[in-house]
Amino acid sequence: MGVLQQNTRDLWERATGQSYPDVAGVEVSLAGGAGGSVGVEVSFVLDARHPATQVAVAVQRAVAAAVSSATGLLVSGVAVYISDIETGVPPLR
């Protein structure tokens, strides 16, 4: 883990009083829009035991609320991409 990642974790834990969340397999990017709004793109690995549509909708809502709350910016949209599905079955070789 790099210095920046460690500092981010430390700041998170001091600011929230909570352990840093497991974000392995998640990638987020923000793009500024007109009037101080942002669009968010989230890519993540889905656990196959959960329905993709329900998870994607829940992620959209949670991310929009969290970004808006944390930044005060209007979230114009959240694009959700499932980059892989973890089945728990080892890949064929």
LUMPA-752328 format. One record per residue: x, y, z of N, C-alpha, C, CB in turn; residue in one letter; chain. Coordinates in pm, 1 decimal. Glycine has a CB too. Layout:
BEGIN
PT        nu        nv        nw       cau       cav       caw        cu        cv        cw       cbu       cbv       cbw  resn  chain
PT         X         Y         Z         X         Y         Z         X         Y         Z         X         Y         Z     A      A
...
end
This chain:
BEGIN
PT        nu        nv        nw       cau       cav       caw        cu        cv        cw       cbu       cbv       cbw  resn  chain
PT      85.5    -117.0       0.0       0.0       0.0       0.0      89.9     123.0       0.0     -97.1       0.0     122.6     M      A
PT      55.6     219.4     -85.3     133.4     341.2     -95.5     104.6     439.1      17.1     107.3     406.9    -227.1     G      A
PT     188.4     541.2      25.3     175.5     642.5     130.3      42.7     716.3     118.1     292.2     742.2     123.6     V      A
PT       3.2     750.6      -4.3    -123.2     821.6     -23.6    -241.5     737.8      22.2    -140.5     860.2    -170.0     L      A
PT    -241.7     609.8     -12.5    -349.9     522.4      30.9    -354.1     511.2     182.6    -334.6     384.3     -31.5     Q      A
PT    -238.8     497.3     245.8    -234.8     485.3     391.4    -283.1     613.6     457.7     -92.9     451.6     438.7     Q      A
PT    -240.6     728.6     405.0    -286.7     856.4     460.7    -437.3     872.3     445.9    -215.3     973.1     392.6     N      A
PT    -490.5     829.5     331.7    -635.1     835.9     309.8    -709.2     750.6     411.3    -670.1     790.7     167.9     T      A
PT    -660.0     630.4     433.6    -722.4     541.9     533.6    -717.2     603.8     673.2    -652.6     404.4     534.7     R      A
PT    -601.1     656.3     708.9    -585.8     717.0     841.2    -679.8     835.4     859.5    -441.5     761.6     862.6     D      A
PT    -688.2     920.9     757.4    -777.6    1036.6     765.4    -923.7     994.3     775.8    -758.4    1126.5     643.9     L      A
PT    -960.5     893.4     698.2   -1097.6     841.6     704.2   -1131.2     796.7     845.7   -1116.1     724.5     605.4     W      A
PT   -1043.3     716.4     903.9   -1069.6     659.8    1035.3   -1074.4     767.9    1142.7    -963.7     556.5    1069.9     E      A
PT    -987.8     869.7    1132.7    -992.1     979.9    1229.9   -1117.6    1063.9    1212.7    -868.0    1068.5    1215.8     R      A
PT   -1156.0    1090.6    1088.5   -1271.0    1177.6    1062.1   -1404.0    1111.5    1094.7   -1270.7    1220.5     917.7     A      A
PT   -1414.2     980.8    1069.9   -1543.1     913.4    1088.1   -1551.4     829.9    1215.5   -1570.7     825.3     970.2     T      A
PT   -1435.3     794.5    1270.5   -1434.7     705.8    1386.2   -1467.1     562.4    1349.0   -1532.8     754.7    1489.4     G      A
PT   -1465.2     532.0    1219.2   -1497.9     398.5    1170.5   -1380.0     341.4    1094.1   -1623.7     401.5    1081.6     Q      A
PT   -1376.6     209.2    1086.0   -1274.4     144.0    1005.7   -1294.0     179.2     859.5   -1277.7      -8.4    1025.7     S      A
PT   -1183.8     187.3     786.7   -1189.6     216.8     643.8   -1263.3     103.1     573.1   -1046.2     236.0     584.4     Y      A
PT   -1359.0     134.1     487.0   -1436.7      27.7     421.0   -1352.1     -51.7     322.1   -1557.3      87.6     348.6     P      A
PT   -1391.7    -174.1     298.9   -1325.3    -258.8     200.8   -1367.2    -210.1      62.4   -1361.1    -410.6     221.8     D      A
PT   -1273.4    -152.6     -10.0   -1303.5     -99.2    -142.8   -1230.2    -175.0    -252.8   -1267.4      48.0    -149.2     V      A
PT   -1177.2    -290.6    -218.7   -1110.2    -371.9    -320.2   -1210.0    -405.7    -430.0   -1050.1    -501.7    -258.0     A      A
PT   -1170.9    -387.4    -553.0   -1259.8    -417.7    -665.1   -1355.2    -306.2    -700.7   -1337.9    -539.0    -634.9     G      A
PT   -1335.6    -186.6    -642.0   -1422.7     -72.8    -670.7   -1338.0      40.8    -727.0   -1499.5     -26.9    -542.7     V      A
PT   -1387.2     102.3    -831.9   -1319.7     217.5    -891.0   -1423.7     325.4    -913.6   -1247.2     180.0   -1024.6     E      A
PT   -1391.6     449.4    -875.6   -1486.4     560.2    -889.0   -1417.6     676.1    -959.4   -1541.0     604.7    -750.0     V      A
PT   -1488.9     741.7   -1049.0   -1436.8     864.6   -1108.8   -1547.2     969.3   -1109.9   -1383.3     839.0   -1253.0     S      A
PT   -1507.1    1094.7   -1092.0   -1600.9    1206.8   -1090.8   -1572.4    1294.6   -1211.7   -1590.0    1288.9    -958.2     L      A
PT   -1675.1    1351.2   -1269.9   -1659.4    1446.0   -1379.0   -1744.7    1568.2   -1347.8   -1699.3    1382.4   -1516.2     A      A
PT   -1681.6    1686.5   -1346.4   -1752.7    1810.4   -1316.9   -1849.0    1846.4   -1427.8   -1654.8    1923.8   -1294.7     G      A
PT   -1960.8    1902.3   -1388.0   -2062.4    1943.5   -1484.1   -2096.4    2089.5   -1464.9   -2188.2    1857.5   -1470.9     G      A
PT   -2197.9    2133.7   -1531.9   -2240.9    2272.6   -1523.5   -2303.6    2301.0   -1387.6   -2340.1    2305.1   -1635.8     A      A
PT   -2282.4    2421.1   -1338.7   -2347.3    2464.5   -1215.7   -2301.3    2392.1   -1090.9   -2492.6    2448.0   -1229.1     G      A
PT   -2179.2    2342.1   -1089.8   -2127.3    2275.4    -970.9   -2180.5    2134.8    -951.3   -2158.8    2356.4    -850.8     G      A
PT   -2231.4    2074.8   -1056.3   -2278.7    1937.4   -1043.8   -2168.7    1840.9   -1085.3   -2405.4    1915.0   -1128.9     S      A
PT   -2183.1    1717.7   -1045.2   -2086.7    1614.5   -1083.3   -2160.0    1490.6   -1130.8   -1993.3    1580.0    -965.6     V      A
PT   -2096.2    1421.8   -1222.6   -2141.8    1290.0   -1263.3   -2043.6    1190.0   -1204.2   -2151.6    1276.7   -1420.4     G      A
PT   -2092.5    1077.2   -1164.7   -2008.5     977.3   -1100.0   -2016.9     847.6   -1179.3   -2051.2     955.0    -952.1     V      A
PT   -1902.2     783.8   -1197.2   -1897.8     651.1   -1256.9   -1840.2     556.0   -1154.7   -1814.3     649.9   -1388.1     E      A
PT   -1906.7     444.1   -1134.7   -1862.5     344.3   -1038.1   -1850.6     209.8   -1109.9   -1961.4     335.1    -916.7     V      A
PT   -1734.6     148.4   -1097.7   -1713.8      13.0   -1149.6   -1680.5     -76.2   -1032.0   -1600.2       8.7   -1258.1     S      A
PT   -1738.7    -194.6   -1029.1   -1710.0    -284.3    -918.2   -1730.3    -429.0    -958.8   -1797.4    -250.5    -798.6     F      A
PT   -1679.6    -515.8    -873.7   -1695.6    -659.9    -892.5   -1816.0    -703.2    -809.6   -1565.2    -739.2    -850.8     V      A
PT   -1908.2    -773.7    -873.8   -2030.5    -818.5    -808.1   -2014.4    -959.7    -754.4   -2148.7    -812.0    -904.7     L      A
PT   -2064.7    -982.7    -636.6   -2073.3   -1118.0    -580.5   -2194.7   -1183.5    -646.1   -2085.6   -1116.5    -420.8     D      A
PT   -2175.0   -1298.7    -708.5   -2281.2   -1364.8    -784.8   -2401.6   -1404.3    -699.7   -2226.0   -1487.0    -852.2     A      A
PT   -2387.6   -1402.3    -568.7   -2500.4   -1439.4    -482.8   -2603.7   -1328.0    -470.5   -2450.1   -1477.0    -345.2     R      A
PT   -2575.0   -1211.6    -530.3   -2665.4   -1097.3    -518.9   -2717.2   -1057.0    -657.2   -2594.0    -977.9    -450.9     H      A
PT   -2844.5   -1017.9    -667.3   -2902.1    -980.4    -797.5   -2840.7    -850.0    -849.7   -3055.6    -965.5    -786.0     P      A
PT   -2789.1    -854.9    -971.0   -2716.4    -742.0   -1029.3   -2800.6    -614.7   -1035.0   -2669.2    -777.7   -1168.8     A      A
PT   -2924.5    -624.9   -1078.5   -3008.3    -505.8   -1092.8   -3032.4    -438.5    -958.5   -3141.7    -542.1   -1157.4     T      A
PT   -3065.2    -516.3    -857.9   -3090.9    -459.2    -725.4   -2965.8    -395.9    -667.1   -3143.7    -566.4    -630.5     Q      A
PT   -2851.4    -460.0    -684.8   -2725.8    -404.7    -633.9   -2692.6    -275.0    -706.7   -2610.4    -506.6    -650.0     V      A
PT   -2707.4    -273.1    -838.4   -2675.7    -153.5    -916.2   -2762.3     -34.7    -874.8   -2693.6    -181.3   -1065.1     A      A
PT   -2890.6     -57.2    -856.0   -2980.9      50.5    -813.2   -2942.8      99.7    -673.7   -3128.0       2.2    -814.6     V      A
PT   -2912.9       7.0    -582.9   -2873.0      45.4    -447.0   -2742.2     124.5    -449.3   -2857.9     -79.7    -357.7     A      A
PT   -2648.2      83.5    -534.5   -2520.9     155.4    -546.3   -2545.7     295.9    -600.1   -2422.4      78.7    -638.4     V      A
PT   -2628.8     310.3    -702.7   -2659.8     442.6    -757.7   -2713.1     535.4    -649.3   -2761.8     431.0    -871.8     Q      A
PT   -2810.2     487.7    -574.7   -2871.9     571.8    -471.2   -2773.4     606.8    -360.0   -2993.7     501.3    -411.7     R      A
PT   -2699.9     506.2    -313.3   -2606.3     529.6    -202.6   -2493.0     622.6    -242.9   -2548.9     397.5    -153.1     A      A
PT   -2439.7     604.5    -363.0   -2329.3     689.3    -408.8   -2376.6     833.0    -428.3   -2269.6     634.7    -540.1     V      A
PT   -2491.6     851.3    -490.3   -2544.2     987.0    -510.8   -2563.5    1057.9    -376.9   -2678.1     982.3    -588.4     A      A
PT   -2621.2     989.4    -281.1   -2643.9    1049.8    -149.2   -2511.9    1079.4     -78.0   -2730.6     957.3     -62.5     A      A
PT   -2417.4     987.0     -84.8   -2289.5    1005.3     -15.7   -2208.0    1118.4     -76.5   -2208.9     876.4     -19.2     A      A
PT   -2202.1    1124.7    -209.0   -2124.5    1230.5    -274.5   -2188.4    1366.3    -247.1   -2114.6    1205.1    -427.4     V      A
PT   -2318.7    1374.0    -258.3   -2388.8    1499.2    -231.1   -2368.3    1544.2     -87.2   -2537.5    1483.9    -260.1     S      A
PT   -2380.7    1451.8       6.2   -2363.6    1483.2     148.6   -2220.7    1525.9     180.4   -2401.6    1362.5     234.2     S      A
PT   -2124.3    1456.4     122.4   -1983.7    1483.4     154.5   -1931.4    1609.9      88.1   -1898.1    1366.0     113.2     A      A
PT   -1985.2    1644.8     -30.3   -1929.1    1756.3    -105.3   -2021.5    1877.0    -116.5   -1892.9    1710.4    -241.3     T      A
PT   -2150.3    1856.7     -95.5   -2246.9    1963.6    -115.0   -2279.7    1987.9    -261.8   -2195.4    2090.0     -53.4     G      A
PT   -2224.8    1904.3    -349.6   -2249.7    1919.2    -492.9   -2375.3    1843.3    -534.6   -2128.8    1869.9    -573.8     L      A
PT   -2438.2    1892.7    -639.8   -2551.1    1822.7    -699.5   -2495.7    1708.9    -783.7   -2639.8    1919.2    -785.5     L      A
PT   -2547.7    1589.0    -765.1   -2504.8    1473.7    -843.5   -2601.4    1460.3    -961.1   -2501.1    1342.0    -756.2     V      A
PT   -2547.6    1482.1   -1080.6   -2632.3    1479.2   -1200.1   -2663.5    1337.9   -1246.6   -2565.8    1555.3   -1312.0     S      A
PT   -2582.7    1241.2   -1204.8   -2607.4    1102.9   -1242.4   -2498.8    1012.0   -1189.8   -2617.9    1089.6   -1392.8     G      A
PT   -2533.7     886.2   -1172.1   -2437.6     784.8   -1129.3   -2447.1     668.9   -1227.7   -2464.9     737.3    -981.4     V      A
PT   -2339.2     648.0   -1302.8   -2332.6     535.1   -1396.0   -2266.0     419.2   -1323.2   -2254.0     572.6   -1527.6     A      A
PT   -2330.6     304.8   -1325.4   -2280.0     187.1   -1255.4   -2238.8      82.1   -1358.3   -2387.0     129.8   -1157.2     V      A
PT   -2115.2      33.9   -1344.5   -2063.4     -70.0   -1432.9   -2018.6    -188.8   -1349.0   -1946.2     -16.4   -1519.8     Y      A
PT   -2069.4    -304.9   -1380.3   -2023.7    -426.8   -1314.5   -1911.8    -481.7   -1401.8   -2141.3    -532.6   -1294.8     I      A
PT   -1788.9    -472.4   -1351.4   -1672.5    -509.1   -1432.4   -1644.0    -658.3   -1430.7   -1551.0    -434.7   -1384.2     S      A
PT   -1695.9    -727.5   -1330.6   -1675.2    -871.8   -1321.4   -1776.7    -926.9   -1222.9   -1528.7    -906.7   -1277.4     D      A
PT   -1798.3   -1056.5   -1228.3   -1887.1   -1123.2   -1133.7   -1808.0   -1233.8   -1066.6   -2015.3   -1179.7   -1204.1     I      A
PT   -1796.9   -1222.5    -936.2   -1723.0   -1321.6    -856.4   -1816.5   -1437.0    -824.1   -1665.6   -1258.1    -724.9     E      A
PT   -1782.8   -1554.3    -875.1   -1868.8   -1671.1    -856.6   -1821.6   -1761.4    -744.7   -1876.8   -1749.8    -984.1     T      A
PT   -1696.9   -1744.4    -704.2   -1640.5   -1833.9    -603.6   -1587.8   -1963.6    -663.0   -1743.9   -1864.9    -499.1     G      A
PT   -1604.6   -1978.4    -794.4   -1555.6   -2096.8    -863.2   -1420.5   -2063.1    -925.2   -1657.1   -2145.9    -971.6     V      A
PT   -1317.7   -2145.0    -900.0   -1186.3   -2114.5    -957.8   -1191.9   -2118.8   -1110.1   -1080.2   -2213.3    -906.1     P      A
PT   -1115.3   -2029.4   -1177.6   -1115.9   -2029.6   -1323.7   -1055.5   -2158.0   -1380.0   -1039.6   -1908.6   -1376.8     P      A
PT   -1098.8   -2193.4   -1500.3   -1043.4   -2310.9   -1568.3    -902.5   -2280.8   -1615.0   -1131.9   -2353.2   -1687.8     L      A
PT    -818.8   -2381.8   -1614.6    -680.5   -2360.4   -1661.1    -649.3   -2449.7   -1774.4    -580.6   -2382.9   -1550.4     R      A
end
